[in-house]
């Protein structure tokens, strides 16, 4: 089940918990995207572990995968689909992963809303 999350609340919780909530959000984003796109390559726990083990390098690949998976999920649900893979990678390079989370969460919320209607 995909949970619609308030982006502002997620940002504030990530800040107030010194990033601990951001880890939960990362894992949840990945798992929700897996459900919406039916892409079994995505696993929140595995993505977090690989990002941790590779000192963040896997995070660039994760950003790319998420962009492609969300593109597929939007197209499958009849929503205007834009490929944000490159944007996600660029934001990741500049240390703006939290911005990625916000854009991804917005897309997930949009898809989840479309599925419930």
C-alpha positions in Angstrom: 0.0 0.0 0.0 1.3 3.4 -1.0 1.1 6.1 1.6 0.5 9.7 0.5 3.0 11.8 2.6 3.0 15.5 3.2 6.3 16.8 1.8 6.7 19.7 4.2 6.2 17.4 7.2 8.8 15.0 5.8 11.3 17.8 5.4 10.7 19.1 8.9 10.9 15.6 10.4 14.2 15.0 8.4 15.7 18.2 9.9 14.4 17.7 13.4 15.6 14.1 13.6 19.1 15.0 12.2 18.5 12.9 9.1 17.1 9.8 10.7 13.7 10.3 9.2 15.3 11.0 5.9 16.6 7.4 5.9 13.1 6.1 6.6 11.8 8.4 3.8 14.5 7.1 1.4 13.5 3.5 2.0 9.8 4.3 1.8 10.2 6.2 -1.5 12.0 3.3 -3.0 9.4 0.7 -1.8 6.4 2.9 -2.9 8.0 3.3 -6.3 8.5 -0.4 -6.6 4.8 -1.0 -5.9 3.6 1.7 -8.3 5.9 0.7 -11.2 6.0 -3.1 -10.6 9.8 -2.9 -10.8 11.2 -5.7 -8.7 14.7 -4.3 -8.9 13.8 -1.6 -6.4 14.1 -2.4 -2.7 14.4 0.3 -0.1 16.4 -1.7 2.4 18.8 -3.0 -0.3 19.2 0.5 -1.8 20.0 2.0 1.6 22.5 -0.8 2.4 24.2 -0.5 -1.0 24.4 3.3 -0.7 25.9 3.0 2.8 28.4 0.3 1.7 29.6 2.2 -1.4 29.9 5.5 0.6 27.1 7.1 -1.5 28.1 6.0 -5.0 25.1 3.7 -5.4 22.9 6.7 -4.6 23.6 8.1 -8.1 22.5 4.8 -9.7 19.5 4.8 -7.3 18.5 8.3 -8.4 18.6 7.2 -12.1 16.6 4.0 -11.4 14.0 6.0 -9.5 13.6 8.4 -12.4 13.0 5.6 -14.8 10.6 3.7 -12.5 8.5 6.8 -11.8 8.4 7.6 -15.5 7.0 4.1 -16.1 4.5 4.4 -13.3 3.2 7.7 -14.5 2.9 6.5 -18.1 1.2 3.3 -16.9 -1.4 5.4 -15.1 -2.2 7.7 -17.9 -0.4 10.7 -16.4 1.9 13.1 -18.3 5.3 11.5 -18.0 8.5 13.4 -17.9 11.9 11.7 -17.4 13.6 13.2 -14.4 16.5 10.7 -14.3 19.1 13.2 -15.3 17.7 15.9 -13.0 17.9 13.4 -10.1 21.5 12.6 -10.9 22.5 16.2 -11.1 20.8 17.1 -7.8 22.5 14.1 -6.2 25.9 15.3 -7.4 25.3 18.7 -5.9 24.3 17.1 -2.5 20.6 18.0 -3.0 19.2 14.6 -2.3 16.5 16.0 -0.1 15.2 17.9 -3.2 15.1 14.6 -5.0 13.0 13.1 -2.3 10.5 16.0 -2.5 10.1 15.7 -6.3 9.8 11.9 -6.0 7.3 12.2 -3.2 5.2 14.6 -5.3 5.2 12.2 -8.2 4.3 9.3 -5.9 1.5 11.3 -4.3 0.1 12.2 -7.8 0.2 8.6 -9.0 -1.4 7.3 -5.7 -4.1 9.9 -6.1 -4.8 8.9 -9.7 -5.0 5.2 -8.6 -7.6 6.0 -5.9 -9.9 8.0 -8.2 
